[in-house]
Amino acid sequence: MKQQYAMEIPVHAPTIVGAKEFSTGINGCFSDVSLCCLTCWCPCITFGRIAEIVDKGSSSSGTNGAIYSLLMFLSGCHFMYSCMYRSKMRAQFGMPEDNCRDFVAHFCCERRALCQEYRELQYHGYDPALGWQGQKQNQGLVAPPMPGGMTR
């Protein structure tokens, strides 16, 4: 006689893959006072650094920072541009999409959101201040210069 086994699949099984959020909260700005000050007075620099790393070097921090500044001074819609990069970062690090919360974070707390994204890149081992090319050199992907000549 054959026995039939019923497979039960739990309905409330948690999704483990990619189910994470930012490593720090949006109000954690003061954990790095120098970043907080830089972002407070020159958010275009912080944004440019973030965008260069998220774009993996396909655009420069200077270009992205300039676009951000132009949008900020001409239209006031710079937060929409930076929100787009927050979504790209979420996708790269396997975080769940949350477009509404991302938009609200950038609309209401633009500078805090930029600081949070910068800290997230640091959490994942990047140093946005070095730029994309600096990441490669920092990780030893480029051979160090050899000293010239022989010494005794």
N, C-alpha and C positions, 0 to 999 in steps of 0.2 A: 504494500500500500504506500502510495506517495504522500509525503507530507508537504503541505504548502506553507511557506513562510511569508508572512506579510512584512513588507518593509515599511517602517514608519519613518517619515521624514519630519523632523520638528519644524513647525511653522515659524517659530520665533528664534531661529538660529541666528546668532550675531554674525555680521560681516566683519571678518578680521582683516582681510587684505585691504590696505589703503584706508582703514577706518581710524584716522588720526587727525589731529588738529595742529595748529601752530604750537611750537614748543614753549612759547611764552605768551602771556596775555597781552592785550592791546594797551594796558595801562602800565606795562613794565618798562616804560621809557627811561626812568631814572636809574635803571641798573647800569647804564652806560651814559654817564653825564656828557662826555664829549660828543657822542652820537646825538644825544638829545639836543645839545646846543647847536650843532651843525645843522640838524634837520629843522630846528626852530627858525634859524635865520636864513638858511640856504637849502630849502627842500629840493631844489633842482639838482644839487650835487648828490644828495642821498639817493634820489630817484634815478639819476643817471648811472650810478654805480650798481644799483639793483638791476636795472634794465640790461646793462651790459652782461652781467652774470646770467640772468634768466635767458637772454638771447644767445648765450654761449659764444659771445664775441662777434656775432654777425653785425652788431651795431655798437658804436662806441658810447661811452658814458657822456662824452661831451655833446654828441649829437642828440642823444635822448634828453639830456639835461636842458639843452637849448630849446627843443620842441616843448618840453614841459614848461619852461619859462615863458615862451611865447603864448602857449595856451592859457597860462595863469594870468598874464598881463592883458592879453587881448580879449579873451572870452570868459575867463573864470571857470572854464570847464576842464581844468587840468586834472581834476580828481577822476574823471572818466578815463583818461589816458593811463593814469597810474593803477586804476582798478583793473584794467585789462591785463596788466602785468601781474597783479595779484592772482588772477585766474590762471595765467600761464604757470606761475610758481606752484599753485595747488596741483595742477596737472603733472608737473615734473616730479613732485615729491609724493605723489599718490594720495593726496588729501582729497576728501570728498568736495564736490562742487557746492558752493553756496553763494551764488551770484548776488542774491538780495542782501545778505549780510556783508559781503565784500563792498557792494555799492554804498551801503549805509556807513560802513567803516571809513571809506574814503571821502564820502560827502560830509560827514559830521566830524571826523577825527583824522583828517588827512595826514598830519605829521605823525601822529601816534601810529597809524597804520604803516607808514613808511618805516618807522623805527622797528616795528614788529617784523616786517619783511626782511629788513637788514639783519636783525638778530637771528631770524630763521635761516638765512644763508650762512651765517657764522656757525649756527648749530649743526648744519650739514657739512661743515668743514671748509667753507669758502671764506676768503677775505676780500670783500667787495672793494676795499680801498686799493688793492693791487691790480684790479681789472682782470679781464679774462686771460690775457697773456701772462700776467703775473701769477695766476693760479698754476699754469703749466710749469713755470720755472720754480715755483715754490714746492711743487710736488716732485721735482727731480726729473721731469720729462725732457728737459733740455740739458745737454751735457755742460758741465761747468767749464769755464775757460781754463786751458792748461798753461802753467807757467812756462815762460820761454827759457831756453838754454839749460845747461847743466851747472849745478853748483857743488862746491866741495866744502 
